[in-house]
């Protein structure tokens, strides 16, 4: 038994590590095995967002429900969620392809710097919502609202976390997903080179934020300088579901502050 474990440690694990390293750096060569692994990892990540993240970050402070929640998913909800789950896998594959091929995204641990991680990561969120917030605002225009974004607002009181977050019309969801690819392209080419660590953290943290935005947890992080507006706050997105013409940012409230579309949560006025 010990000899078998020794063989696994000395031979199999290095081979698996080498295969993983090669696969990550050469996504153009991926076969069905790598795609299946990516799909499984992506779906496990979504389950972790749904079931583990809210428990880990539960600080005992909750937002009051204002309205009647959508308690049961209809068939259209389940179909849209399934499409969104598939779209996440496809976009992530293309995202990894871009990072592997771009000369402006570095992979070596020896190339980690303050600029390509600590500066690049917030820049990715800022650039993402620079495009997403106006796009989201446009989806609320009366001429198109009923065809696309109205579906997401069937849920007035988000409670399911990730399931409510990705219960979105496919047109809207796919454009929102590929906005991540646009963000890393623009940041890495025109602002600062990105390390792959920042690139992956952008997706992981983004998924966590989107999940939290659709829970009742009262969480917020940082403040926009010289204001009381949170950079991120669940209250902000909860306000959007109650007052749709406000707080359009997906991850941060910076561009709502700039556009003048930020509105405080009703609980802020009470407290």
N, C-alpha and C positions, 0 to 999 in steps of 0.2 A: 504493500500500500504506500509506504513511504517512498519507494523507488518510483512508483507511478506518479506521485505528487511532485517528486523531484524532476521527472521527465517533463511534466506539464509546465513546471516553472522555468525550466531551462530551454525548452524547445517550442512548445505550443504558444505560450504567452508572448515571447518575442516575435514569433511569426504573425500572431494576431495583431500585435502592436504595429509591426511593419506594414501589414495589409491595410490597417486602419489609416496609418500615416499616408501611405501611397494613395489610398482612395480619397482622402480629404483633399490632397493636393492635386489630384487628377480626376475631378468629377466628370470630365468629358469621357473617361474610360469606364464609367460606372455601368454595371450590368444590373440584372434583375435583383440579385442578392443585395447590393448596396441600396437600391431604391426601396426594397422591402424593409430593410433595416431603418432607413430614414423615415419611412411611413410609420413603423412601429414606435420609434423613438418620439416622433412628433405627437402621435396619439397618446402615448404615455405621459408626455409633457402636458398635454391638454387636461388629462385626468388629474395630474398633480396640481395644476392650477385650480381645478374645480373643487377638489376634495382636501388638499393639504394646505394650500396657500392661505385661505381664509382662516383656518384653524391656527396656523403658525402666527399670523399677524393679528389675531383677535385680541384687542386690548380692552374689551368690555364696553366700548363706546359705540353706540349704534345710531343710525339715522332713523327718524320716525317715518313710517309709511304715510305718504300723502296721496291717496287714491287707492284704487283696487288693483292688485297685482294680477298679471296673467298667470293663473295657477297651473293650467295644463296647456301643453303644446298641441296645436292642431297639426294636421298632416303637412301643411305648407311650412310650418316652423321646423319640423323634423327634416324635411327635404332641404331647406335652406341651410340648416346646421350641418347636414351631411356634405353638402356642396362646399361649405366653408372649410370643413375639416380636410377635404381633398385639396382645396385650393392652397391651404397652408403648406401641405407637403410639396406641391408643385413649385410654389413660390420659394420655399426654403431651398429646394434643389437648385433653382436658378440663381438664388442669392449666393449659395456656396460656389457655384460655377463662376459667378462674377468675381468673388473674392480670390479664387484660385488663379484667375486669368489676369486680374488687374495689376499693373505695376505699382499702383498706389496703395495697395493693401499688402502688408508684410505679415509673414507667418512665424518667423523664427523668434523664440523666446529671448534670444540675445538682442533682438531689435526693438524690444519694448522700451518706449520712452514716455515721459510725462505727456508729451504733445499727442502722440498717436493713440493714447488710451484715455487719460484724464481730460484732455481737451476734445478729442475726437468724439467721445461718447456723448457728452451733452450737446455737441454740435449736431450730431445725428438726430437727436430728438427735436432740436430747434428747427432744423431744415425740414424734417418730416412734417411737423405741424404748420410750417410756413405754407405748405401746399395743401395739407389736409384740412385745416380750419376753413379756408375759403371754399374748398370743394364741399365740405360738409354744409357750410352756410348756403351754397348754391342749391344743394339738395332740398333745402327747405323752401325754395321758391315755389309759390303756389302752382305754377304751370307744370312742375314735374314731381312735386312732393308725393302726390298720391300714387305715382307709378313706381317709385323706388323706396324712398326713405320712410314712408309712412309705416311700412311693415315693422321696422325696428321699434317704432314708437307705439306699437300695440302694447308693449310692456311699459306701463307708466311707473311701476315701482320695481326696478331691477332687484332680483333676489338670487338668481341662479349663478352668478359669477360668470364663468367662461361661456356657459351655454347661452345666457342672455346676450353676452358680448358678441358672439358670432352668429346670432340669429338675425342675419342681415341679408338683404336682397343681393344676389350674386354679383350684379353689376357694381354695386357699391363696395362690396367686400373685396372683390378681386382688384379693383383699382386701389383700394386702401392698402392691400397687401403689397402690391407692386410699387407703392410709394416708398416702401422700405428700400427697395432696390434703387429707386431714383435718389433717395437721400444719401445712401452710401456712395453712389457714383459722384454726386455733386460735392459732397464733403471731401472725399478722398482725392478728387481731382483738383478742386478749386480752393479748398480751405486748408486742410491739413491731412497728411497721409494717415491712414487708419491701420492699426494692428488688428489682426483677426480676433483677438480677445474683445476689443471694443465692438467689432462687428457682430459677434455672437451675443455679447451682453445686450446690445441694442435690441435684438429680437427677444431674448429671454425676459429682460426687464419690461419691454413693451407689452409682451403677453401678460405679464403679471399685473401691470398697471391697468390694462384693458379689463382684466378679470376683476380686479378690486373695484373698478368703476361701476361694476354691475352687481355689487353686494350692498349690504346695509352697514358695513363697517365704516365708522367715522374716522378716516385716516387722512392725513395731509403731510406734505413734506416741503420744507423751505417756503420762502416768500419772495415774490418779485421785489427787488430793492425799492425802498421808500414807499411801499404799499402794504396793504393787508391781504393782497391777493395771493393765494397759494400757487406755487409753481405746479404742484400736483395736489389735488384734493378730491376725494370721493364725493364730497358735498357739491363740488362744481359740476360734475357730470350728473349727479342726482338732480341738481337744479335744471339741467338741460332736459331731462325726461319730464319734468313738471312744467317747465317754462321753455318750450322748444326753441324760441328765437334768442338763445343765449348759450354761451359756453360751448363753442363748437370744437375746441381743441380735442384731439384724441388723447394726447398724453400730458400736455402742459397748457397752462392758461396764458402764456406770454402773448400770443397773437390775438387772443380775445381782448387782452388789455390794450394792445395796439389798435385793434379795430373798434374798440368801444363796445364790445358785445358781452363783456363779463358781467354777470349778475350774481350777487351774493345769495347764499342759501337762506331760506326763510328762518331756519334755526339760528343763523347768525344774528338776525335782527332781534330775536327773542333773547339770545344770550348776550 
